[in-house]
Amino acid sequence: MKKLFVLTLSLITLSFPAFAAGQVVKVSVNGLVCDFCARALEKTFGKQEAVEDIGVDLDTKIVTVNLKEGQDMDDERIKELITDSGYNVEGITRE
């Protein structure tokens, strides 16, 4: 009986996710060297309506932009935000 309950609960959870994930954009950025750089980009992207949140990895120089479900931001806009902040975009990929 316990296995049946767990199976049913799992199926319900998979059918109705708690939140829907939006698109993930990974940007390779040249010039990220310190925590101040990361905070500046977090602040810049945080003002954008389409952005759920971002992560900045200073070791790999990758900025991960998580977009809200149903929202999009084109590559040119992402590139513009980063270059206007003083950094160079080396590449953009979407997941």
N, CA, C and O atoms as CSV, one atom per row, in Angstrom:
chain,resi,resn,atom,element,x,y,z
A,1,MET,N,N,0.821,-1.189,0.000
A,1,MET,CA,C,0.000,0.000,0.000
A,1,MET,C,C,0.873,1.264,0.000
A,1,MET,O,O,0.575,2.243,-0.683
A,2,LYS,N,N,1.935,1.215,0.767
A,2,LYS,CA,C,2.838,2.363,0.845
A,2,LYS,C,C,3.460,2.652,-0.520
A,2,LYS,O,O,3.586,3.813,-0.908
A,3,LYS,N,N,3.848,1.606,-1.249
A,3,LYS,CA,C,4.445,1.791,-2.575
A,3,LYS,C,C,3.445,2.413,-3.536
A,3,LYS,O,O,3.806,3.266,-4.346
A,4,LEU,N,N,2.185,1.987,-3.450
A,4,LEU,CA,C,1.144,2.547,-4.302
A,4,LEU,C,C,0.952,4.029,-4.010
A,4,LEU,O,O,0.787,4.829,-4.931
A,5,PHE,N,N,0.974,4.397,-2.734
A,5,PHE,CA,C,0.826,5.797,-2.333
A,5,PHE,C,C,1.987,6.638,-2.877
A,5,PHE,O,O,1.770,7.720,-3.423
A,6,VAL,N,N,3.202,6.146,-2.729
A,6,VAL,CA,C,4.383,6.869,-3.195
A,6,VAL,C,C,4.341,7.006,-4.713
A,6,VAL,O,O,4.663,8.070,-5.243
A,7,LEU,N,N,3.953,5.958,-5.413
A,7,LEU,CA,C,3.860,6.003,-6.861
A,7,LEU,C,C,2.811,7.029,-7.310
A,7,LEU,O,O,3.059,7.815,-8.223
A,8,THR,N,N,1.656,7.017,-6.673
A,8,THR,CA,C,0.593,7.968,-7.002
A,8,THR,C,C,1.043,9.396,-6.733
A,8,THR,O,O,0.822,10.283,-7.557
A,9,LEU,N,N,1.662,9.617,-5.606
A,9,LEU,CA,C,2.157,10.956,-5.260
A,9,LEU,C,C,3.204,11.423,-6.267
A,9,LEU,O,O,3.213,12.591,-6.657
A,10,SER,N,N,4.080,10.524,-6.687
A,10,SER,CA,C,5.108,10.876,-7.670
A,10,SER,C,C,4.485,11.265,-9.003
A,10,SER,O,O,4.904,12.243,-9.622
A,11,LEU,N,N,3.500,10.516,-9.444
A,11,LEU,CA,C,2.837,10.826,-10.712
A,11,LEU,C,C,2.116,12.168,-10.653
A,11,LEU,O,O,2.130,12.926,-11.623
A,12,ILE,N,N,1.495,12.460,-9.531
A,12,ILE,CA,C,0.810,13.750,-9.372
A,12,ILE,C,C,1.820,14.886,-9.394
A,12,ILE,O,O,1.592,15.913,-10.034
A,13,THR,N,N,2.919,14.709,-8.708
A,13,THR,CA,C,3.950,15.744,-8.656
A,13,THR,C,C,4.546,16.006,-10.037
A,13,THR,O,O,4.789,17.156,-10.402
A,14,LEU,N,N,4.779,14.949,-10.799
A,14,LEU,CA,C,5.330,15.125,-12.143
A,14,LEU,C,C,4.325,15.745,-13.099
A,14,LEU,O,O,4.707,16.435,-14.044
A,15,SER,N,N,3.057,15.507,-12.861
A,15,SER,CA,C,2.011,16.053,-13.725
A,15,SER,C,C,1.780,17.535,-13.482
A,15,SER,O,O,1.402,18.266,-14.397
A,16,PHE,N,N,2.002,17.972,-12.270
A,16,PHE,CA,C,1.762,19.370,-11.901
A,16,PHE,C,C,2.997,19.924,-11.206
A,16,PHE,O,O,3.038,19.986,-9.977
A,17,PRO,N,N,4.005,20.327,-11.976
A,17,PRO,CA,C,5.221,20.840,-11.342
A,17,PRO,C,C,4.938,22.115,-10.546
A,17,PRO,O,O,4.057,22.902,-10.891
A,18,ALA,N,N,5.699,22.293,-9.488
A,18,ALA,CA,C,5.521,23.458,-8.609
A,18,ALA,C,C,5.783,24.757,-9.350
A,18,ALA,O,O,5.160,25.778,-9.060
A,19,PHE,N,N,6.696,24.722,-10.298
A,19,PHE,CA,C,6.959,25.901,-11.115
A,19,PHE,C,C,7.459,25.446,-12.473
A,19,PHE,O,O,8.066,24.384,-12.607
A,20,ALA,N,N,7.205,26.233,-13.435
A,20,ALA,CA,C,7.665,25.908,-14.784
A,20,ALA,C,C,8.967,26.665,-15.038
A,20,ALA,O,O,9.065,27.869,-14.805
A,21,ALA,N,N,9.934,25.943,-15.509
A,21,ALA,CA,C,11.238,26.558,-15.744
A,21,ALA,C,C,11.264,27.235,-17.105
A,21,ALA,O,O,10.707,26.731,-18.080
A,22,GLY,N,N,11.916,28.376,-17.151
A,22,GLY,CA,C,12.091,29.086,-18.406
A,22,GLY,C,C,13.397,28.664,-19.055
A,22,GLY,O,O,14.065,27.735,-18.600
A,23,GLN,N,N,13.739,29.343,-20.099
A,23,GLN,CA,C,14.946,29.040,-20.859
A,23,GLN,C,C,16.196,29.457,-20.083
A,23,GLN,O,O,16.177,30.424,-19.322
A,24,VAL,N,N,17.269,28.719,-20.289
A,24,VAL,CA,C,18.557,29.026,-19.667
A,24,VAL,C,C,19.519,29.455,-20.764
A,24,VAL,O,O,19.683,28.764,-21.769
A,25,VAL,N,N,20.156,30.610,-20.558
A,25,VAL,CA,C,21.122,31.143,-21.520
A,25,VAL,C,C,22.480,31.205,-20.832
A,25,VAL,O,O,22.612,31.774,-19.748
A,26,LYS,N,N,23.489,30.615,-21.470
A,26,LYS,CA,C,24.846,30.650,-20.924
A,26,LYS,C,C,25.693,31.550,-21.808
A,26,LYS,O,O,25.726,31.401,-23.029
A,27,VAL,N,N,26.378,32.489,-21.162
A,27,VAL,CA,C,27.165,33.472,-21.888
A,27,VAL,C,C,28.614,33.395,-21.412
A,27,VAL,O,O,28.897,33.523,-20.221
A,28,SER,N,N,29.514,33.187,-22.349
A,28,SER,CA,C,30.935,33.209,-22.049
A,28,SER,C,C,31.386,34.665,-22.131
A,28,SER,O,O,31.228,35.321,-23.161
A,29,VAL,N,N,31.955,35.163,-21.018
A,29,VAL,CA,C,32.282,36.585,-20.922
A,29,VAL,C,C,33.760,36.766,-20.590
A,29,VAL,O,O,34.269,36.162,-19.646
A,30,ASN,N,N,34.437,37.591,-21.360
A,30,ASN,CA,C,35.833,37.926,-21.112
A,30,ASN,C,C,35.890,39.184,-20.261
A,30,ASN,O,O,35.195,40.159,-20.546
A,31,GLY,N,N,36.706,39.170,-19.228
A,31,GLY,CA,C,36.877,40.356,-18.396
A,31,GLY,C,C,36.319,40.225,-16.992
A,31,GLY,O,O,36.478,41.134,-16.178
A,32,LEU,N,N,35.667,39.109,-16.693
A,32,LEU,CA,C,35.146,38.895,-15.339
A,32,LEU,C,C,36.288,38.450,-14.435
A,32,LEU,O,O,36.844,37.369,-14.626
A,33,VAL,N,N,36.640,39.270,-13.458
A,33,VAL,CA,C,37.782,38.927,-12.618
A,33,VAL,C,C,37.503,38.993,-11.120
A,33,VAL,O,O,38.264,38.439,-10.327
A,34,CYS,N,N,36.425,39.662,-10.724
A,34,CYS,CA,C,36.215,39.830,-9.287
A,34,CYS,C,C,34.732,39.773,-8.928
A,34,CYS,O,O,33.859,39.793,-9.795
A,35,ASP,N,N,34.481,39.704,-7.644
A,35,ASP,CA,C,33.113,39.648,-7.150
A,35,ASP,C,C,32.342,40.914,-7.513
A,35,ASP,O,O,31.131,40.859,-7.726
A,36,PHE,N,N,33.019,42.034,-7.585
A,36,PHE,CA,C,32.359,43.283,-7.982
A,36,PHE,C,C,31.802,43.173,-9.398
A,36,PHE,O,O,30.717,43.677,-9.685
A,37,CYS,N,N,32.557,42.505,-10.288
A,37,CYS,CA,C,32.093,42.278,-11.663
A,37,CYS,C,C,30.795,41.470,-11.641
A,37,CYS,O,O,29.833,41.801,-12.335
A,38,ALA,N,N,30.782,40.425,-10.851
A,38,ALA,CA,C,29.609,39.562,-10.765
A,38,ALA,C,C,28.406,40.338,-10.244
A,38,ALA,O,O,27.311,40.223,-10.796
A,39,ARG,N,N,28.591,41.117,-9.203
A,39,ARG,CA,C,27.474,41.883,-8.616
A,39,ARG,C,C,26.944,42.929,-9.597
A,39,ARG,O,O,25.741,43.185,-9.640
A,40,ALA,N,N,27.819,43.523,-10.368
A,40,ALA,CA,C,27.380,44.523,-11.347
A,40,ALA,C,C,26.477,43.881,-12.397
A,40,ALA,O,O,25.445,44.447,-12.758
A,41,LEU,N,N,26.861,42.701,-12.887
A,41,LEU,CA,C,26.030,42.022,-13.878
A,41,LEU,C,C,24.718,41.523,-13.270
A,41,LEU,O,O,23.676,41.565,-13.924
A,42,GLU,N,N,24.766,41.056,-12.030
A,42,GLU,CA,C,23.537,40.621,-11.359
A,42,GLU,C,C,22.561,41.782,-11.230
A,42,GLU,O,O,21.357,41.615,-11.426
A,43,LYS,N,N,23.076,42.943,-10.904
A,43,LYS,CA,C,22.223,44.126,-10.780
A,43,LYS,C,C,21.640,44.527,-12.141
A,43,LYS,O,O,20.455,44.844,-12.244
A,44,THR,N,N,22.469,44.510,-13.169
A,44,THR,CA,C,22.029,44.885,-14.520
A,44,THR,C,C,20.941,43.948,-15.026
A,44,THR,O,O,19.904,44.399,-15.513
A,45,PHE,N,N,21.175,42.647,-14.911
A,45,PHE,CA,C,20.196,41.689,-15.406
A,45,PHE,C,C,18.969,41.598,-14.510
A,45,PHE,O,O,17.875,41.278,-14.974
A,46,GLY,N,N,19.153,41.879,-13.237
A,46,GLY,CA,C,18.027,41.849,-12.303
A,46,GLY,C,C,16.955,42.876,-12.624
A,46,GLY,O,O,15.806,42.718,-12.212
A,47,LYS,N,N,17.307,43.915,-13.344
A,47,LYS,CA,C,16.350,44.954,-13.726
A,47,LYS,C,C,15.518,44.560,-14.945
A,47,LYS,O,O,14.539,45.233,-15.268
A,48,GLN,N,N,15.895,43.484,-15.618
A,48,GLN,CA,C,15.203,43.066,-16.834
A,48,GLN,C,C,13.974,42.224,-16.477
A,48,GLN,O,O,14.066,41.289,-15.682
A,49,GLU,N,N,12.850,42.555,-17.057
A,49,GLU,CA,C,11.591,41.877,-16.743
A,49,GLU,C,C,11.623,40.387,-17.079
A,49,GLU,O,O,11.000,39.590,-16.377
A,50,ALA,N,N,12.327,39.999,-18.123
A,50,ALA,CA,C,12.338,38.607,-18.573
A,50,ALA,C,C,13.238,37.708,-17.722
A,50,ALA,O,O,13.159,36.485,-17.828
A,51,VAL,N,N,14.084,38.294,-16.886
A,51,VAL,CA,C,15.082,37.517,-16.148
A,51,VAL,C,C,14.546,37.081,-14.784
A,51,VAL,O,O,14.092,37.889,-13.973
A,52,GLU,N,N,14.620,35.755,-14.570
A,52,GLU,CA,C,14.258,35.179,-13.266
A,52,GLU,C,C,15.411,35.391,-12.291
A,52,GLU,O,O,15.223,35.934,-11.203
A,53,ASP,N,N,16.607,34.956,-12.693
A,53,ASP,CA,C,17.811,35.191,-11.905
A,53,ASP,C,C,19.035,34.888,-12.775
A,53,ASP,O,O,18.917,34.339,-13.871
A,54,ILE,N,N,20.201,35.255,-12.265
A,54,ILE,CA,C,21.431,34.947,-12.991
A,54,ILE,C,C,22.478,34.436,-12.014
A,54,ILE,O,O,22.425,34.697,-10.813
A,55,GLY,N,N,23.419,33.707,-12.567
A,55,GLY,CA,C,24.561,33.250,-11.792
A,55,GLY,C,C,25.826,33.597,-12.550
A,55,GLY,O,O,25.872,33.506,-13.777
A,56,VAL,N,N,26.848,33.994,-11.817
A,56,VAL,CA,C,28.119,34.354,-12.443
A,56,VAL,C,C,29.203,33.465,-11.850
A,56,VAL,O,O,29.422,33.469,-10.639
A,57,ASP,N,N,29.875,32.709,-12.697
A,57,ASP,CA,C,30.976,31.854,-12.273
A,57,ASP,C,C,32.277,32.514,-12.717
A,57,ASP,O,O,32.615,32.517,-13.901
A,58,LEU,N,N,32.997,33.069,-11.755
A,58,LEU,CA,C,34.227,33.788,-12.070
A,58,LEU,C,C,35.344,32.853,-12.537
A,58,LEU,O,O,36.229,33.274,-13.282
A,59,ASP,N,N,35.312,31.593,-12.107
A,59,ASP,CA,C,36.352,30.645,-12.511
A,59,ASP,C,C,36.236,30.281,-13.992
A,59,ASP,O,O,37.236,30.229,-14.708
A,60,THR,N,N,35.001,30.030,-14.441
A,60,THR,CA,C,34.804,29.630,-15.836
A,60,THR,C,C,34.460,30.808,-16.734
A,60,THR,O,O,34.436,30.673,-17.958
A,61,LYS,N,N,34.193,31.964,-16.130
A,61,LYS,CA,C,33.801,33.181,-16.865
A,61,LYS,C,C,32.479,32.967,-17.624
A,61,LYS,O,O,32.296,33.469,-18.733
A,62,ILE,N,N,31.567,32.210,-16.999
A,62,ILE,CA,C,30.269,31.926,-17.591
A,62,ILE,C,C,29.185,32.633,-16.772
A,62,ILE,O,O,29.134,32.521,-15.547
A,63,VAL,N,N,28.326,33.359,-17.478
A,63,VAL,CA,C,27.149,33.984,-16.869
A,63,VAL,C,C,25.948,33.154,-17.299
A,63,VAL,O,O,25.697,32.989,-18.493
A,64,THR,N,N,25.209,32.633,-16.330
A,64,THR,CA,C,24.021,31.835,-16.610
A,64,THR,C,C,22.796,32.688,-16.325
A,64,THR,O,O,22.573,33.119,-15.193
A,65,VAL,N,N,22.001,32.928,-17.369
A,65,VAL,CA,C,20.801,33.759,-17.251
A,65,VAL,C,C,19.589,32.835,-17.320
A,65,VAL,O,O,19.366,32.170,-18.332
A,66,ASN,N,N,18.811,32.794,-16.246
A,66,ASN,CA,C,17.588,32.005,-16.204
A,66,ASN,C,C,16.425,32.931,-16.507
A,66,ASN,O,O,16.146,33.865,-15.754
A,67,LEU,N,N,15.750,32.663,-17.616
A,67,LEU,CA,C,14.619,33.492,-18.029
A,67,LEU,C,C,13.323,32.957,-17.428
A,67,LEU,O,O,13.194,31.762,-17.162
A,68,LYS,N,N,12.382,33.845,-17.222
A,68,LYS,CA,C,11.077,33.450,-16.700
A,68,LYS,C,C,10.333,32.635,-17.747
A,68,LYS,O,O,10.547,32.798,-18.949
A,69,GLU,N,N,9.462,31.761,-17.278
A,69,GLU,CA,C,8.637,30.945,-18.172
A,69,GLU,C,C,7.851,31.853,-19.106
A,69,GLU,O,O,7.202,32.801,-18.664
A,70,GLY,N,N,7.912,31.558,-20.392
A,70,GLY,CA,C,7.174,32.332,-21.377
A,70,GLY,C,C,7.845,33.631,-21.783
A,70,GLY,O,O,7.303,34.372,-22.602
A,71,GLN,N,N,9.011,33.924,-21.229
A,71,GLN,CA,C,9.744,35.143,-21.557
A,71,GLN,C,C,10.947,34.797,-22.422
A,71,GLN,O,O,11.436,33.667,-22.406
A,72,ASP,N,N,11.413,35.774,-23.170
A,72,ASP,CA,C,12.599,35.589,-23.993
A,72,ASP,C,C,13.401,36.879,-24.004
A,72,ASP,O,O,12.869,37.964,-23.769
A,73,MET,N,N,14.669,36.740,-24.277
A,73,MET,CA,C,15.552,37.893,-24.433
A,73,MET,C,C,16.508,37.507,-25.555
A,73,MET,O,O,17.205,36.497,-25.459
A,74,ASP,N,N,16.541,38.295,-26.602
A,74,ASP,CA,C,17.374,37.907,-27.740
A,74,ASP,C,C,18.860,38.097,-27.425
A,74,ASP,O,O,19.240,38.839,-26.519
A,75,ASP,N,N,19.676,37.401,-28.204
A,75,ASP,CA,C,21.127,37.421,-27.984
A,75,ASP,C,C,21.698,38.832,-28.064
A,75,ASP,O,O,22.604,39.181,-27.307
A,76,GLU,N,N,21.175,39.638,-28.972
A,76,GLU,CA,C,21.682,41.007,-29.122
A,76,GLU,C,C,21.454,41.828,-27.853
A,76,GLU,O,O,22.311,42.620,-27.464
A,77,ARG,N,N,20.308,41.643,-27.214
A,77,ARG,CA,C,20.013,42.380,-25.970
A,77,ARG,C,C,20.946,41.917,-24.847
A,77,ARG,O,O,21.454,42.734,-24.078
A,78,ILE,N,N,21.162,40.620,-24.760
A,78,ILE,CA,C,22.073,40.089,-23.744
A,78,ILE,C,C,23.482,40.629,-23.974
A,78,ILE,O,O,24.150,41.069,-23.038
A,79,LYS,N,N,23.919,40.591,-25.215
A,79,LYS,CA,C,25.249,41.100,-25.566
A,79,LYS,C,C,25.369,42.587,-25.237
A,79,LYS,O,O,26.393,43.033,-24.721
A,80,GLU,N,N,24.322,43.348,-25.537
A,80,GLU,CA,C,24.311,44.779,-25.258
A,80,GLU,C,C,24.444,45.059,-23.754
A,80,GLU,O,O,25.215,45.928,-23.346
A,81,LEU,N,N,23.693,44.323,-22.942
A,81,LEU,CA,C,23.759,44.528,-21.489
A,81,LEU,C,C,25.155,44.237,-20.950
A,81,LEU,O,O,25.650,44.947,-20.075
A,82,ILE,N,N,25.779,43.203,-21.469
A,82,ILE,CA,C,27.110,42.829,-20.986
A,82,ILE,C,C,28.177,43.793,-21.485
A,82,ILE,O,O,29.041,44.208,-20.713
A,83,THR,N,N,28.132,44.156,-22.762
A,83,THR,CA,C,29.147,45.080,-23.286
A,83,THR,C,C,28.986,46.475,-22.691
A,83,THR,O,O,29.980,47.159,-22.445
A,84,ASP,N,N,27.745,46.905,-22.457
A,84,ASP,CA,C,27.532,48.205,-21.812
A,84,ASP,C,C,28.059,48.217,-20.380
A,84,ASP,O,O,28.343,49.280,-19.828
A,85,SER,N,N,28.189,47.033,-19.778
A,85,SER,CA,C,28.738,46.923,-18.433
A,85,SER,C,C,30.262,46.857,-18.439
A,85,SER,O,O,30.890,46.841,-17.381
A,86,GLY,N,N,30.862,46.818,-19.645
A,86,GLY,CA,C,32.315,46.867,-19.754
A,86,GLY,C,C,32.999,45.538,-20.010
A,86,GLY,O,O,34.213,45.431,-19.841
A,87,TYR,N,N,32.247,44.521,-20.415
A,87,TYR,CA,C,32.816,43.196,-20.647
A,87,TYR,C,C,32.604,42.780,-22.102
A,87,TYR,O,O,31.787,43.366,-22.813
A,88,ASN,N,N,33.343,41.771,-22.530
A,88,ASN,CA,C,33.239,41.277,-23.899
A,88,ASN,C,C,32.571,39.907,-23.912
A,88,ASN,O,O,32.918,39.030,-23.122
A,89,VAL,N,N,31.616,39.734,-24.810
A,89,VAL,CA,C,30.928,38.459,-24.966
A,89,VAL,C,C,31.702,37.604,-25.960
A,89,VAL,O,O,31.977,38.031,-27.082
A,90,GLU,N,N,32.052,36.387,-25.536
A,90,GLU,CA,C,32.764,35.471,-26.420
A,90,GLU,C,C,31.824,34.467,-27.080
A,90,GLU,O,O,32.133,33.941,-28.149
A,91,GLY,N,N,30.675,34.196,-26.449
A,91,GLY,CA,C,29.739,33.235,-27.032
A,91,GLY,C,C,28.474,33.126,-26.198
A,91,GLY,O,O,28.483,33.377,-24.993
A,92,ILE,N,N,27.382,32.746,-26.860
A,92,ILE,CA,C,26.090,32.582,-26.194
A,92,ILE,C,C,25.497,31.249,-26.625
A,92,ILE,O,O,25.433,30.947,-27.817
A,93,THR,N,N,25.063,30.452,-25.655
A,93,THR,CA,C,24.370,29.200,-25.940
A,93,THR,C,C,23.074,29.171,-25.145
A,93,THR,O,O,22.963,29.784,-24.083
A,94,ARG,N,N,22.093,28.445,-25.681
A,94,ARG,CA,C,20.788,28.317,-25.026
A,94,ARG,C,C,20.491,26.857,-24.759
A,94,ARG,O,O,20.805,25.978,-25.562
A,95,GLU,N,N,19.878,26.620,-23.609
A,95,GLU,CA,C,19.499,25.246,-23.225
A,95,GLU,C,C,17.996,25.130,-23.167
A,95,GLU,O,O,17.472,24.058,-22.863
